[in-house]
Amino acid sequence: MTEHPYILATAGHVDHGKSALVKALTGTDPDRLPEEKARGITIDLGFAHLELAATIAGQPARFSLGIVDVPGHEDFVKNMVAGVGSIDLALLVVAADDGWMPQTEEHLQILTYLGVTRAVVALTKMDLAEGREAERVAAVRAQLDHSPFAQAPVVPTSVVSGRGLDELKEALAAVLANTPPPRDLGKPRLPVDRVFVLRGVGTVVTGTLIGGALERGQGAVLQPGGRTTRIRGLQNYNQEVARSLPGTRTAVNLADVEARSETDPTGVARGDVLTLAELEGPTDTVDVWLEKSARLEEASTAAARPLKDRTLVRVHYGSANYAARVFLRGAAELVPGAHDLAQLRFEAPVYVFAGDRFIVRDWSEQTTLAGGLVLDPEGDRKHWRSKAQARLLEERARGGETAQVYVATQLARDGLAARAQLLVRSRFSAAEVAAALAGLLREGRAKELGALVADAAWWRSLLERAGGLIDAHHGAHPDRPGLAVSELRVQLAEELAWPGSFEALLAGLCANGFQQSGTALRRLTHRLALPPHLRGVGERLRAALTLKPLEPPSRKELASDPASQQALRFLINAGEAVEVSADLAMSAEGYARAVDSIKAHLRQRGQATVSELRQSLGSSRRILVPLLEKLDREGVTRRQGDLRVPGKNA
């Protein structure tokens, strides 16, 4: 029999019988605190476990339900939010005698903000509303209208008589049979909602595991503090396990970590996230999509008040809540039924992923103001209003939570990214990111550059810009072979910060009409030419070098002024002249004739003195001695005392 793990959380007004219903369903009393027993209300999160038999596609199955029982009192909504951050199904509890109450409505809005779409409604205390079942069910249905739970089953129950408990279990199983199982993204996160110490065991944390599996013996890290630890042991519902799967209530025995206290402020506490070190670290700025429920449009409560730009709030996500200031992008305030892009600037580092949902409550934590979705967990306070970031946020908000939209928008904004680091802090698996990238590559919207990937349009634009810089250099300095590679690197340093990105650019240029020659880059069609003001000087030098090719003037006579020296350097770089020594330059033709003559003489005689080679060449020692020294260095000739013999490169 296949077992499917899911997480269910209760929701509803105080004293509507949530905890009693959980106890009746599971046999476990979720109210564990003495104060809860004394006051008769749930104050903090309670936990239980329920197994349900079911049939999926004609095959027997079993649902393993981790139940989180939440407080219903308005003073403990922050604890309620900590329990419903990562659930698959809500059990919305409404008492038949009281009906729909303020916290019922607030809890429904919180569930909606968090993206919960599946619920079963338990109409409790039917023993106190005998004969009014149809009326009470209709009243609840009316309240559920225009919510994600409009079609949710409504099951009348009574824990006193036991009425409806079996029907409630059947309704839960029926909804779960059509609920996708929790996803294993390979990115485990355990938002810690409880910490305690057991004698002989050590520190234990519990939470709802999402995003991936944890294994006994595995190294881990607690975020946002970054404290490293190791998983000594794991439990699911009081059973030791070697591996805990997403969608389970998980207890983790941690090594080398204490509960947070005044003496150990770096210890673990509710709100921390147990995860893996490779899943990156925290941030203090997050770009989001915010909405304020349309159900508040006719309300006169504090929750209906507009959320104003730059308001200081408490942001709840997972099991944590943090102080943050809201910066709205498009309006001065967010009114009921409206939505907007925004930036949350936190007072302390937070650990969130793209795709996470959260709740915004007022600073005094009395009222739920809004909810939202993380679009970019790496917000930039300086550039968040830039056009590039605006496009990213708008397309993510409009395009749905798909990997392809998130990959494409990140590449469009950043231009370039390391494949292995693309969307690490997101609710997309590595396989989903790879598939999305493969699709963009097939469509020609992305470009693969080894370990890097680029937005195709951005990459083409960058190649054009680099080519333009090289062409501009050719225009300004036609006498030079090309733009220095180091200068191009400096010009494009901001765009090409990733290791290996500049090398990818060079390869791209060389595949598109450019060539690297030594330390310079040139367009293949570029031909060296003297600038206009040096062309007359160049013609004079050419004439002087070709008049007596084997007996040219000295460089001092040939180029006695800066203009002549610049023109001669051009002729040498262009290959029209050869630099024999610091004092001698020859025309390329004259140099070739001299070398050929020396080689021929040595091939015929085997050896020769400077005097013999001078006579053979018909030149002077002023020319021949530096010429032979150059040929010695190049291996064309080799000196043996007063003789020259053929060198290894002869």
VENBELVEN-V688570 format. One record per residue. N is the residue number from 1. RES is the residue in one letter. PHI is phi in radians with two decimals (NA if undefined). PSI is psi in whole degrees, -180 to 180 (NA if undefined). Layout:
# VENBELVEN-V688570
<<N,RES,PHI,PSI> <N,RES,PHI,PSI>>
This chain:
# VENBELVEN-V688570
<<1,M,NA,130> <2,T,-1.38,134> <3,E,-1.87,131> <4,H,-2.02,119> <5,P,-1.50,138> <6,Y,-2.50,163> <7,I,-2.05,130> <8,L,-2.08,140> <9,A,-2.23,144> <10,T,-1.39,163> <11,A,-2.74,151> <12,G,2.53,172> <13,H,-1.20,156> <14,V,-1.06,142> <15,D,1.14,24> <16,H,-1.67,4> <17,G,1.64,25> <18,K,-1.10,-53> <19,S,-1.15,-39> <20,A,-1.11,-38> <21,L,-1.17,-42> <22,V,-1.06,-44> <23,K,-1.10,-41> <24,A,-1.16,-35> <25,L,-1.33,-36> <26,T,-2.01,-21> <27,G,1.49,-1> <28,T,-1.88,129> <29,D,-1.48,113> <30,P,-1.31,-14> <31,D,-1.43,105> <32,R,-1.88,-14> <33,L,-1.54,141> <34,P,-0.97,-37> <35,E,-1.15,-36> <36,E,-1.13,-41> <37,K,-1.12,-42> <38,A,-1.20,-41> <39,R,-1.56,-18> <40,G,1.31,20> <41,I,-2.35,157> <42,T,-1.41,130> <43,I,-1.89,-44> <44,D,-2.11,179> <45,L,-1.17,140> <46,G,-2.13,160> <47,F,-2.38,148> <48,A,-2.69,175> <49,H,-2.38,138> <50,L,-2.41,133> <51,E,-1.93,134> <52,L,-2.18,134> <53,A,-1.44,146> <54,A,-2.71,173> <55,T,-2.22,126> <56,I,-2.16,121> <57,A,0.94,39> <58,G,1.41,0> <59,Q,-1.93,140> <60,P,-1.15,141> <61,A,-2.54,169> <62,R,-2.40,133> <63,F,-1.72,126> <64,S,-1.79,107> <65,L,-1.77,117> <66,G,-1.48,122> <67,I,-1.85,130> <68,V,-1.95,116> <69,D,-1.66,126> <70,V,-1.93,154> <71,P,-1.25,149> <72,G,-1.85,-10> <73,H,-1.26,144> <74,E,-1.09,-24> <75,D,-1.30,-14> <76,F,-2.11,27> <77,V,-1.08,-34> <78,K,-1.09,-33> <79,N,-1.26,-36> <80,M,-1.05,-47> <81,V,-1.09,-36> <82,A,-1.12,-20> <83,G,-1.68,-14> <84,V,-1.99,13> <85,G,-1.17,-26> <86,S,-2.48,72> <87,I,-2.11,160> <88,D,-1.75,-25> <89,L,-2.65,139> <90,A,-1.85,140> <91,L,-1.88,95> <92,L,-1.47,121> <93,V,-1.88,125> <94,V,-2.25,125> <95,A,-1.35,133> <96,A,-1.12,-31> <97,D,-1.37,-33> <98,D,-1.59,-38> <99,G,1.36,-160> <100,W,-1.23,127> <101,M,-2.18,170> <102,P,-0.94,-44> <103,Q,-1.29,-25> <104,T,-1.06,-47> <105,E,-1.15,-44> <106,E,-1.11,-42> <107,H,-1.12,-39> <108,L,-1.08,-43> <109,Q,-1.13,-39> <110,I,-1.08,-45> <111,L,-1.05,-41> <112,T,-1.15,-46> <113,Y,-1.01,-35> <114,L,-1.45,3> <115,G,1.41,14> <116,V,-1.29,128> <117,T,-2.07,-6> <118,R,-2.12,134> <119,A,-2.66,155> <120,V,-2.16,135> <121,V,-1.79,125> <122,A,-1.77,115> <123,L,-1.56,97> <124,T,-1.52,170> <125,K,1.03,38> <126,M,-1.12,-20> <127,D,-1.15,-19> <128,L,-1.66,2> <129,A,-2.38,44> <130,E,-1.01,137> <131,G,1.41,-2> <132,R,-2.07,24> <133,E,-1.04,-52> <134,A,-1.04,-42> <135,E,-1.09,-45> <136,R,-1.19,-40> <137,V,-1.10,-43> <138,A,-1.09,-38> <139,A,-1.13,-41> <140,V,-1.17,-41> <141,R,-1.03,-40> <142,A,-1.09,-39> <143,Q,-1.24,-30> <144,L,-1.38,-13> <145,D,-1.03,144> <146,H,1.08,33> <147,S,-2.30,167> <148,P,-1.10,-13> <149,F,-1.88,22> <150,A,-1.04,-31> <151,Q,-1.79,12> <152,A,-1.13,143> <153,P,-1.10,140> <154,V,-2.01,118> <155,V,-2.04,113> <156,P,-1.17,134> <157,T,-2.45,164> <158,S,-2.67,120> <159,V,-1.32,-18> <160,V,-1.23,-48> <161,S,-1.66,-13> <162,G,1.45,6> <163,R,-1.13,136> <164,G,1.36,-3> <165,L,-1.15,-43> <166,D,-1.16,-41> <167,E,-1.10,-36> <168,L,-1.14,-42> <169,K,-1.09,-41> <170,E,-1.12,-40> <171,A,-1.14,-42> <172,L,-1.06,-46> <173,A,-1.11,-39> <174,A,-1.13,-41> <175,V,-1.20,-42> <176,L,-1.17,-28> <177,A,-1.09,-23> <178,N,-1.94,20> <179,T,-1.85,124> <180,P,-1.02,142> <181,P,-1.17,156> <182,P,-0.96,140> <183,R,-1.49,138> <184,D,-1.74,101> <185,L,-1.61,-4> <186,G,1.30,17> <187,K,-2.28,71> <188,P,-1.16,138> <189,R,-2.44,132> <190,L,-2.10,96> <191,P,-1.16,118> <192,V,-1.32,123> <193,D,-2.00,-7> <194,R,-2.65,141> <195,V,-2.34,132> <196,F,-2.64,166> <197,V,-2.11,129> <198,L,-1.90,134> <199,R,-1.05,130> <200,G,1.42,-7> <201,V,-1.99,-49> <202,G,1.91,-154> <203,T,-1.35,131> <204,V,-2.18,134> <205,V,-2.10,151> <206,T,-2.22,158> <207,G,-3.14,178> <208,T,-1.67,115> <209,L,-1.37,128> <210,I,-2.26,158> <211,G,1.40,-15> <212,G,2.98,180> <213,A,-1.74,153> <214,L,-2.03,147> <215,E,-2.21,147> <216,R,-1.08,136> <217,G,1.54,-6> <218,Q,-1.35,142> <219,G,-1.30,146> <220,A,-2.59,177> <221,V,-2.49,146> <222,L,-1.77,119> <223,Q,-1.85,152> <224,P,-1.54,4> <225,G,-1.30,-24> <226,G,1.41,16> <227,R,-1.31,130> <228,T,-1.49,151> <229,T,-2.71,-177> <230,R,-2.43,144> <231,I,-1.49,109> <232,R,-1.36,-39> <233,G,-2.75,160> <234,L,-2.34,145> <235,Q,-2.40,141> <236,N,-2.08,116> <237,Y,0.92,52> <238,N,1.19,14> <239,Q,-2.01,129> <240,E,-1.14,135> <241,V,-2.36,153> <242,A,-1.49,-24> <243,R,-2.53,129> <244,S,-1.88,134> <245,L,-1.72,158> <246,P,-1.10,147> <247,G,1.57,15> <248,T,-2.15,149> <249,R,-1.31,124> <250,T,-2.21,133> <251,A,-1.87,132> <252,V,-2.18,125> <253,N,-1.55,117> <254,L,-1.80,143> <255,A,-1.63,145> <256,D,1.08,27> <257,V,-2.38,136> <258,E,-1.88,163> <259,A,-1.14,143> <260,R,-1.13,138> <261,S,-2.72,177> <262,E,-1.11,-33> <263,T,-1.42,-21> <264,D,-2.36,78> <265,P,-1.20,-12> <266,T,-1.62,4> <267,G,-1.23,179> <268,V,-1.56,146> <269,A,-2.64,168> <270,R,-0.95,139> <271,G,1.80,-23> <272,D,-1.22,161> <273,V,-2.18,122> <274,L,-1.51,123> <275,T,-2.65,-165> <276,L,-1.85,148> <277,A,-1.09,-33> <278,E,-1.28,-5> <279,L,-1.59,28> <280,E,1.11,-174> <281,G,-2.07,-166> <282,P,-1.44,178> <283,T,-2.51,169> <284,D,-2.15,6> <285,T,-2.46,129> <286,V,-2.37,131> <287,D,-1.67,134> <288,V,-2.44,168> <289,W,-1.88,127> <290,L,-1.99,144> <291,E,-2.41,150> <292,K,-2.11,126> <293,S,-0.97,134> <294,A,-1.19,-17> <295,R,-1.17,-11> <296,L,-1.63,-1> <297,E,-1.07,-35> <298,E,-1.77,5> <299,A,-1.49,155> <300,S,-2.02,17> <301,T,-1.46,170> <302,A,-1.09,-31> <303,A,-1.10,-24> <304,A,-1.39,-12> <305,R,-1.10,144> <306,P,-1.06,144> <307,L,-1.55,113> <308,K,-1.53,152> <309,D,-1.00,139> <310,R,1.24,20> <311,T,-1.30,140> <312,L,-1.48,126> <313,V,-2.38,177> <314,R,-1.92,127> <315,V,-1.84,123> <316,H,-1.86,128> <317,Y,-2.64,148> <318,G,0.97,-129> <319,S,-1.84,11> <320,A,-1.90,161> <321,N,-2.54,139> <322,Y,-2.36,154> <323,A,-1.34,137> <324,A,-2.68,159> <325,R,-1.95,135> <326,V,-1.64,126> <327,F,-1.99,108> <328,L,-1.35,147> <329,R,-1.61,-42> <330,G,-1.88,-14> <331,A,-2.49,165> <332,A,-1.40,-19> <333,E,-2.73,157> <334,L,-1.91,117> <335,V,-1.80,163> <336,P,-0.94,134> <337,G,1.52,-4> <338,A,-1.80,164> <339,H,-2.49,160> <340,D,-2.81,158> <341,L,-1.42,147> <342,A,-2.66,166> <343,Q,-2.14,132> <344,L,-1.77,121> <345,R,-1.92,110> <346,F,-1.52,153> <347,E,-1.44,-15> <348,A,-2.51,157> <349,P,-1.05,144> <350,V,-2.26,160> <351,Y,-2.12,100> <352,V,-2.31,160> <353,F,-2.01,153> <354,A,-1.06,132> <355,G,1.74,-11> <356,D,-1.24,146> <357,R,-1.90,155> <358,F,-2.62,169> <359,I,-2.08,142> <360,V,-1.95,123> <361,R,-2.10,161> <362,D,-1.21,167> <363,W,-1.07,-34> <364,S,-1.43,-3> <365,E,1.04,41> <366,Q,-1.85,-21> <367,T,-2.42,138> <368,T,-1.51,119> <369,L,-1.68,-38> <370,A,-2.92,179> <371,G,-2.52,170> <372,G,-2.95,-176> <373,L,-2.27,133> <374,V,-1.33,120> <375,L,-1.70,-35> <376,D,-2.54,108> <377,P,-1.32,-5> <378,E,-2.00,58> <379,G,-1.12,154> <380,D,-2.15,114> <381,R,-1.13,-32> <382,K,-1.36,-39> <383,H,-1.97,17> <384,W,-1.23,-19> <385,R,-1.66,8> <386,S,-1.16,158> <387,K,-1.10,-38> <388,A,-1.12,-43> <389,Q,-1.23,-35> <390,A,-1.07,-44> <391,R,-1.09,-43> <392,L,-1.03,-49> <393,L,-1.18,-43> <394,E,-1.13,-43> <395,E,-1.20,-37> <396,R,-1.19,-40> <397,A,-1.20,-34> <398,R,-1.56,-31> <399,G,-1.57,1> <400,G,1.48,165> <401,E,-1.55,72> <402,T,-2.04,147> <403,A,-1.08,-38> <404,Q,-1.12,-40> <405,V,-1.10,-44> <406,Y,-1.20,-40> <407,V,-1.16,-48> <408,A,-1.07,-41> <409,T,-1.23,-35> <410,Q,-1.17,-42> <411,L,-1.16,-39> <412,A,-1.10,-37> <413,R,-1.34,-49> <414,D,-1.54,-20> <415,G,1.42,-48> <416,L,-2.44,145> <417,A,-2.68,154> <418,A,-1.39,127> <419,R,-0.94,-44> <420,A,-1.20,-19> <421,Q,-1.87,9> <422,L,-1.30,119> <423,L,0.96,40> <424,V,-1.07,-46> <425,R,-1.59,70> <426,S,-2.59,167> <427,R,-1.54,35> <428,F,-2.07,137> <429,S,-1.29,164> <430,A,-1.05,-37> <431,A,-1.17,-40> <432,E,-1.16,-40> <433,V,-1.13,-43> <434,A,-1.11,-41> <435,A,-1.15,-41> <436,A,-1.11,-42> <437,L,-1.14,-41> <438,A,-1.05,-40> <439,G,-1.10,-43> <440,L,-1.14,-36> <441,L,-1.16,-43> <442,R,-1.10,-37> <443,E,-1.39,-4> <444,G,1.34,16> <445,R,-1.62,-9> <446,A,-2.36,159> <447,K,-2.23,129> <448,E,-1.55,130> <449,L,-2.32,66> <450,G,1.19,-122> <451,A,-1.38,-4> <452,L,-1.90,158> <453,V,-2.32,149> <454,A,-2.33,152> <455,D,-1.16,129> <456,A,-1.08,-45> <457,A,-1.12,-41> <458,W,-1.10,-41> <459,W,-1.14,-43> <460,R,-1.08,-41> <461,S,-1.11,-39> <462,L,-1.18,-42> <463,L,-1.07,-41> <464,E,-1.13,-40> <465,R,-1.13,-45> <466,A,-1.07,-43> <467,G,-1.08,-38> <468,G,-1.11,-38> <469,L,-1.13,-40> <470,I,-1.16,-44> <471,D,-1.12,-39> <472,A,-1.10,-38> <473,H,-1.15,-41> <474,H,-1.03,-43> <475,G,-1.15,-39> <476,A,-1.37,-30> <477,H,-2.35,71> <478,P,-1.14,-15> <479,D,-1.52,-4> <480,R,-1.81,152> <481,P,-1.19,-24> <482,G,2.89,-178> <483,L,-1.38,133> <484,A,-1.07,136> <485,V,-1.00,-41> <486,S,-1.11,-35> <487,E,-1.21,-40> <488,L,-1.12,-39> <489,R,-1.06,-42> <490,V,-1.14,-42> <491,Q,-1.10,-32> <492,L,-1.96,21> <493,A,-1.05,-39> <494,E,-1.15,-41> <495,E,-1.32,-26> <496,L,-2.06,56> <497,A,-1.41,-24> <498,W,-1.16,137> <499,P,-0.99,132> <500,G,1.57,-10> <501,S,-1.26,-37> <502,F,-1.20,-38> <503,E,-1.10,-37> <504,A,-1.13,-37> <505,L,-1.12,-44> <506,L,-1.03,-43> <507,A,-1.10,-41> <508,G,-1.11,-41> <509,L,-1.12,-44> <510,C,-1.19,-20> <511,A,-1.57,-2> <512,N,-2.35,48> <513,G,1.62,12> <514,F,-2.16,166> <515,Q,-2.51,140> <516,Q,-1.71,123> <517,S,-2.09,104> <518,G,1.13,-119> <519,T,-1.76,12> <520,A,-2.12,152> <521,L,-2.01,134> <522,R,-2.43,155> <523,R,-1.30,140> <524,L,-1.02,-31> <525,T,-1.47,-2> <526,H,-1.25,131> <527,R,-2.09,133> <528,L,-1.10,141> <529,A,-2.63,147> <530,L,-1.28,144> <531,P,-1.13,155> <532,P,-0.90,-41> <533,H,-1.28,-9> <534,L,-1.95,2> <535,R,-1.15,-39> <536,G,-1.11,-42> <537,V,-1.10,-39> <538,G,-1.10,-42> <539,E,-1.11,-38> <540,R,-1.11,-43> <541,L,-1.15,-41> <542,R,-1.04,-44> <543,A,-1.10,-42> <544,A,-1.15,-36> <545,L,-1.32,-31> <546,T,-1.61,-14> <547,L,-1.06,-49> <548,K,-2.26,84> <549,P,-1.07,-28> <550,L,-1.74,4> <551,E,-2.55,57> <552,P,-1.27,163> <553,P,-1.13,162> <554,S,-1.19,161> <555,R,-1.13,-29> <556,K,-1.17,-39> <557,E,-1.31,-37> <558,L,-1.26,-42> <559,A,-2.36,84> <560,S,-1.61,-9> <561,D,-2.23,164> <562,P,-1.00,-39> <563,A,-1.12,-44> <564,S,-1.15,-39> <565,Q,-1.11,-40> <566,Q,-1.15,-42> <567,A,-1.16,-40> <568,L,-1.14,-40> <569,R,-1.09,-36> <570,F,-1.11,-47> <571,L,-1.05,-36> <572,I,-1.20,-47> <573,N,-1.11,-33> <574,A,-1.42,-6> <575,G,1.48,7> <576,E,-1.42,-23> <577,A,-2.33,161> <578,V,-2.15,130> <579,E,-1.46,105> <580,V,-1.43,-44> <581,S,-2.72,-178> <582,A,-1.11,-22> <583,D,-1.92,-2> <584,L,-2.45,132> <585,A,-2.29,143> <586,M,-2.20,156> <587,S,-1.14,152> <588,A,-1.04,-38> <589,E,-1.17,-44> <590,G,-1.12,-40> <591,Y,-1.10,-43> <592,A,-1.12,-42> <593,R,-1.06,-43> <594,A,-1.13,-44> <595,V,-1.12,-43> <596,D,-1.08,-40> <597,S,-1.13,-43> <598,I,-1.14,-44> <599,K,-1.07,-44> <600,A,-1.12,-42> <601,H,-1.11,-43> <602,L,-1.26,-33> <603,R,-1.13,-37> <604,Q,-1.35,-41> <605,R,-1.77,-23> <606,G,1.52,-28> <607,Q,-2.83,162> <608,A,-2.88,154> <609,T,-1.55,168> <610,V,-1.03,-41> <611,S,-1.10,-43> <612,E,-1.12,-42> <613,L,-1.20,-35> <614,R,-1.08,-45> <615,Q,-1.15,-39> <616,S,-1.12,-38> <617,L,-1.45,-23> <618,G,1.26,39> <619,S,-2.26,-175> <620,S,-1.88,166> <621,R,-1.10,-30> <622,R,-1.00,-34> <623,I,-1.57,-45> <624,L,-1.26,-39> <625,V,-1.10,-53> <626,P,-1.12,-30> <627,L,-1.14,-46> <628,L,-1.16,-37> <629,E,-1.10,-39> <630,K,-1.15,-43> <631,L,-1.18,-32> <632,D,-1.07,-46> <633,R,-1.10,-32> <634,E,-1.58,-1> <635,G,1.40,11> <636,V,-1.35,-38> <637,T,-2.19,166> <638,R,-2.46,134> <639,R,-1.55,134> <640,Q,-2.27,93> <641,G,1.13,-120> <642,D,-1.62,2> <643,L,-1.84,158> <644,R,-2.06,136> <645,V,-2.20,165> <646,P,-1.07,137> <647,G,-1.55,-179> <648,K,-1.17,-22> <649,N,-1.83,19> <650,A,-1.17,NA>>
